[in-house]
């Protein structure tokens, strides 16, 4: 197949391009600098917001996988709703319209589980769960999903939407990179008494799921929640990473109620929710419909990530 991947040089995009090349597809990878490192990918420097410039890339494609977008940032100065609306919503729908006009067979959009909310409380999120976006980033992804459905329903261009939770790997950025650094530096963890549950997905498992969604006939017009299929606490994440890095994890048994108070005191309730709250998903639909089979459970994969991260840090650049 001829597949266009936006955000091709990012954390997820790089691994996805590797998987698609290994499967024998022809891949065009779009990124702002176009300097990807995956052999066999036709990397092109494009800004997907500049829709007219993408026409020559879209023409002749069988599928578009849309990964590029504006990520959630914590700095309020760069967290304006209009920025998310322009990049994550409006530009996504414009790209899908190009795909429709060019006769692209399938458009795969990688959204986020935050469309469902930032905590699942007592019940796992499923594809039938009502959306509960919290911040502008979440709402922009939901608006993009709704825009795709409205544009592509009943047309020859099929849509597929995937909502992953936190995606982890040795090259991950954001919150997961922070956890890697905490373990690497031997910083004490106050989370030993936290008994939360988090659904995660490794970058390898997500890339394989996307590859299935590109080709499987039953993926058309479907929403899939993604995960490794097993849930872990934040403390277990740190323990597994430490095991992989061959580091000792220093744990301080702080009561969760005290942690909640301290985070509220410094105005970091969202950080407390991410670290100590539960967010679990039921990803059985992807297994039942697409035959998706995660390669390893989460704890084994996290330990492997710790080993890879340690090896990468020790290797000369």
C-alpha positions as CSV (number, residue, x, y, z in Angstrom):
1,X,0.0,0.0,0.0
2,X,1.0,3.6,-0.4
3,X,0.7,5.3,3.0
4,X,1.1,8.9,4.1
5,X,2.2,9.4,7.7
6,X,2.0,12.9,9.3
7,X,4.3,13.5,12.3
8,X,6.5,10.8,10.9
9,X,9.7,11.8,12.8
10,X,7.9,11.9,16.2
11,X,8.1,9.3,18.8
12,X,5.1,7.3,17.5
13,X,5.6,8.2,13.9
14,X,9.2,6.9,13.8
15,X,8.2,3.5,15.1
16,X,5.1,3.3,12.9
17,X,7.2,4.0,9.8
18,X,9.6,1.2,10.7
19,X,6.7,-1.2,11.1
20,X,5.1,-0.2,7.8
21,X,8.4,-0.5,5.9
22,X,9.0,-3.9,7.4
23,X,5.6,-4.9,6.1
24,X,6.6,-3.9,2.6
25,X,4.5,-0.7,2.2
26,X,5.6,2.4,0.4
27,X,5.6,5.2,3.1
28,X,5.8,9.0,2.6
29,X,6.6,10.6,5.9
30,X,5.7,14.3,6.6
31,X,7.3,16.4,9.2
32,X,8.3,20.0,9.5
33,X,12.0,19.3,8.9
34,X,11.7,16.2,6.8
35,X,14.9,14.7,8.2
36,X,13.7,11.3,9.3
37,X,16.0,8.5,10.0
38,X,13.9,5.5,8.9
39,X,15.4,3.8,5.9
40,X,13.0,3.4,3.0
41,X,10.7,6.2,4.0
42,X,10.3,9.1,1.6
43,X,10.6,11.9,4.1
44,X,9.3,15.3,3.1
45,X,9.4,18.6,4.9
46,X,5.8,19.8,5.2
47,X,3.7,21.6,7.7
48,X,0.3,19.9,7.6
49,X,-1.4,23.2,8.6
50,X,-0.4,24.5,5.1
51,X,-3.1,22.4,3.4
52,X,-2.5,23.4,-0.2
53,X,1.1,22.3,-0.1
54,X,0.0,18.8,0.8
55,X,-1.9,18.1,-2.3
56,X,1.0,16.4,-4.2
57,X,1.6,14.2,-1.1
58,X,-2.0,13.1,-0.8
59,X,-2.6,12.3,-4.4
60,X,-2.2,8.6,-5.1
61,X,-2.2,7.5,-1.5
62,X,-4.2,4.5,-0.3
63,X,-4.2,5.5,3.4
64,X,-3.3,8.5,5.5
65,X,-2.3,8.1,9.2
66,X,-2.6,11.4,10.9
67,X,-0.3,11.6,14.0
68,X,0.8,15.2,13.8
69,X,-0.8,17.7,16.1
70,X,-0.4,20.2,19.0
71,X,0.3,18.4,22.2
72,X,-1.0,19.4,25.6
73,X,1.3,21.9,27.3
74,X,1.4,23.0,30.9
75,X,2.4,26.6,30.3
76,X,-0.8,28.6,30.2
77,X,0.8,31.1,27.8
78,X,1.0,28.4,25.1
79,X,-2.2,26.7,26.1
80,X,-4.7,28.9,24.2
81,X,-7.8,27.1,23.0
82,X,-7.6,28.7,19.5
83,X,-4.1,27.2,19.0
84,X,-5.5,23.7,19.6
85,X,-8.6,24.4,17.5
86,X,-6.5,25.5,14.5
87,X,-4.0,22.7,14.6
88,X,-5.8,19.7,16.1
89,X,-9.3,20.3,14.8
90,X,-9.5,22.5,11.7
91,X,-6.2,21.4,10.0
92,X,-7.2,17.7,10.6
93,X,-10.5,18.2,8.9
94,X,-8.9,20.1,6.0
95,X,-6.4,17.2,5.5
96,X,-9.3,14.7,5.5
97,X,-11.1,16.8,2.9
98,X,-8.0,16.6,0.7
99,X,-8.0,12.8,1.2
100,X,-11.6,12.6,0.2
101,X,-11.1,14.7,-2.9
102,X,-8.0,12.6,-3.9
103,X,-9.9,9.3,-3.5
104,X,-7.8,8.1,-0.5
105,X,-9.4,4.8,0.7
106,X,-8.8,5.2,4.5
107,X,-8.0,8.0,7.0
108,X,-6.7,6.8,10.4
109,X,-6.7,9.4,13.1
110,X,-4.8,8.9,16.3
111,X,-6.7,10.8,19.0
112,X,-6.3,10.5,22.8
113,X,-8.0,8.8,25.7
114,X,-8.3,12.2,27.3
115,X,-11.4,12.7,25.0
116,X,-13.1,10.4,27.6
117,X,-11.7,12.3,30.6
118,X,-8.6,12.4,32.7
119,X,-9.8,9.8,35.3
120,X,-11.9,6.7,34.9
121,X,-12.9,6.4,38.6
122,X,-14.5,3.0,39.2
123,X,-15.3,1.9,35.6
124,X,-13.1,1.4,32.6
125,X,-13.6,3.6,29.6
126,X,-15.1,1.8,26.6
127,X,-15.9,3.0,23.1
128,X,-19.5,3.6,24.4
129,X,-18.3,5.9,27.3
130,X,-19.6,9.5,27.0
131,X,-16.8,11.9,26.1
132,X,-15.8,14.2,29.0
133,X,-12.9,16.4,27.8
134,X,-11.3,18.5,30.5
135,X,-9.0,21.0,28.8
136,X,-8.7,22.7,25.4
137,X,-6.4,20.0,24.1
138,X,-8.9,17.3,24.8
139,X,-11.8,19.2,23.3
140,X,-9.8,19.9,20.1
141,X,-9.2,16.2,19.6
142,X,-12.9,15.4,20.2
143,X,-13.9,18.2,17.7
144,X,-11.5,16.6,15.2
145,X,-13.1,13.2,15.7
146,X,-16.6,14.7,15.2
147,X,-15.4,16.6,12.2
148,X,-14.0,13.5,10.5
149,X,-17.2,11.6,11.1
150,X,-19.3,14.4,9.7
151,X,-17.1,14.8,6.6
152,X,-16.4,11.1,5.8
153,X,-19.5,9.2,6.8
154,X,-21.1,7.7,3.7
155,X,-18.2,8.5,1.4
156,X,-15.6,6.3,-0.3
157,X,-13.0,7.4,2.2
158,X,-13.3,5.3,5.4
159,X,-12.3,6.8,8.8
160,X,-10.8,4.9,11.7
161,X,-10.2,6.6,15.1
162,X,-7.8,5.3,17.8
163,X,-7.7,6.7,21.3
164,X,-4.5,5.6,23.1
165,X,-3.7,6.4,26.8
166,X,-0.1,7.2,27.8
167,X,2.3,5.8,25.2
168,X,5.6,4.7,26.6
169,X,9.0,3.8,25.2
170,X,12.7,4.6,25.7
171,X,12.4,7.6,23.5
172,X,9.1,8.9,24.9
173,X,8.8,12.6,25.9
174,X,6.5,14.4,28.3
175,X,5.3,12.8,31.5
176,X,6.9,9.4,30.8
177,X,10.3,11.0,30.2
178,X,10.0,12.6,33.6
179,X,9.4,9.2,35.2
180,X,12.5,7.8,33.4
181,X,14.6,10.7,34.7
182,X,13.3,10.3,38.2
183,X,14.5,6.6,38.2
184,X,17.8,7.4,36.4
185,X,18.7,10.0,38.9
186,X,17.8,7.9,41.9
187,X,15.3,10.5,43.2
188,X,13.1,9.3,46.1
189,X,9.5,8.4,45.1
190,X,6.6,9.4,47.5
191,X,4.2,7.0,45.7
192,X,4.7,3.7,47.5
193,X,1.3,3.8,49.1
194,X,-0.6,4.9,46.0
195,X,-2.8,2.1,44.8
196,X,-4.1,3.5,41.5
197,X,-4.5,1.7,38.2
198,X,-3.3,3.1,34.8
199,X,-3.8,1.6,31.3
200,X,-0.8,2.2,29.1
201,X,0.4,1.1,25.7
202,X,3.9,0.6,24.4
203,X,4.9,2.4,21.3
204,X,5.5,-1.0,19.6
205,X,2.0,-2.2,20.5
206,X,0.5,1.1,19.3
207,X,2.4,1.0,16.0
208,X,1.2,-2.6,15.4
209,X,-2.4,-1.6,16.2
210,X,-2.3,1.3,13.7
211,X,-0.8,-1.0,11.1
212,X,-3.8,-3.3,11.6
213,X,-6.2,-0.4,11.4
214,X,-4.8,0.6,8.1
215,X,-5.6,-2.7,6.3
216,X,-8.3,-4.6,8.3
217,X,-11.6,-4.4,6.4
218,X,-13.6,-4.4,9.7
219,X,-11.8,-1.3,11.0
220,X,-13.7,1.0,8.7
221,X,-15.9,3.5,10.5
222,X,-14.8,2.3,13.9
223,X,-13.4,3.8,17.1
224,X,-10.9,1.8,19.1
225,X,-9.5,2.4,22.6
226,X,-6.0,1.1,22.8
227,X,-3.9,-0.4,25.6
228,X,-1.5,-3.2,26.4
229,X,-4.4,-5.0,28.1
230,X,-3.0,-4.9,31.7
231,X,-3.1,-2.1,34.2
232,X,-0.4,-1.0,36.6
233,X,0.0,1.6,39.4
234,X,2.4,4.5,39.1
235,X,4.6,2.9,41.8
236,X,4.7,-0.3,39.7
237,X,5.8,1.7,36.7
238,X,8.7,3.1,38.6
239,X,9.7,-0.2,40.1
240,X,9.7,-1.9,36.6
241,X,11.8,1.0,35.1
242,X,14.2,0.7,38.0
243,X,14.5,-3.0,37.5
244,X,15.3,-2.5,33.8
245,X,17.9,0.3,34.6
246,X,19.4,-1.8,37.4
247,X,18.7,1.1,39.8
248,X,17.5,1.0,43.3
249,X,14.1,2.8,43.7
250,X,14.0,4.8,46.9
251,X,10.4,4.9,48.1
252,X,8.9,7.2,50.8
253,X,5.5,5.9,52.1
254,X,3.5,9.2,52.0
255,X,-0.3,8.7,52.5
256,X,-2.2,9.6,49.4
257,X,-4.4,12.0,51.3
258,X,-1.3,14.0,52.2
259,X,-0.1,13.9,48.6
260,X,-3.5,15.2,47.4
261,X,-3.3,18.1,50.0
262,X,0.2,19.0,49.0
263,X,-0.5,19.0,45.3
264,X,-3.6,21.2,45.9
265,X,-1.5,23.5,48.0
266,X,0.8,24.2,45.1
267,X,-2.0,24.3,42.4
268,X,-1.0,21.1,40.7
269,X,-4.2,19.1,41.0
270,X,-3.8,17.9,37.4
271,X,-0.4,16.5,38.1
272,X,-1.8,14.7,41.2
273,X,-4.5,13.1,39.0
274,X,-1.9,11.9,36.4
275,X,0.4,10.4,39.1
276,X,-2.1,9.1,41.6
277,X,-5.5,8.8,39.9
278,X,-6.8,5.9,37.9
279,X,-7.4,5.8,34.2
280,X,-8.2,2.4,32.8
281,X,-9.6,1.4,29.4
282,X,-11.3,-1.7,28.0
283,X,-9.4,-2.4,24.8
284,X,-11.1,-5.7,24.0
285,X,-12.8,-4.3,20.9
286,X,-9.5,-4.0,19.1
287,X,-8.7,-7.6,20.1
288,X,-12.1,-9.0,19.1
289,X,-12.5,-7.0,15.8
290,X,-9.0,-6.7,14.5
291,X,-7.3,-9.6,16.2
292,X,-4.9,-7.2,17.9
293,X,-2.5,-9.1,20.3
294,X,-0.1,-7.0,22.4
295,X,3.5,-8.5,22.4
296,X,4.2,-8.3,26.1
297,X,2.4,-7.3,29.3
298,X,3.0,-3.8,30.6
299,X,5.4,-4.6,33.4
300,X,7.7,-6.7,31.2
301,X,7.6,-4.0,28.5
302,X,8.4,-1.3,31.1
303,X,11.4,-3.3,32.3
304,X,12.6,-3.6,28.7
305,X,12.2,0.2,28.2
306,X,14.3,0.7,31.3
307,X,17.1,-1.4,29.8
308,X,16.9,0.4,26.5
309,X,16.9,3.8,28.1
310,X,20.0,2.9,30.2
311,X,21.8,1.5,27.1
312,X,20.9,4.6,25.1
313,X,22.3,6.9,27.8
314,X,25.5,4.9,28.0
315,X,26.1,4.8,24.3
316,X,28.2,7.5,22.7
317,X,26.2,9.9,20.6
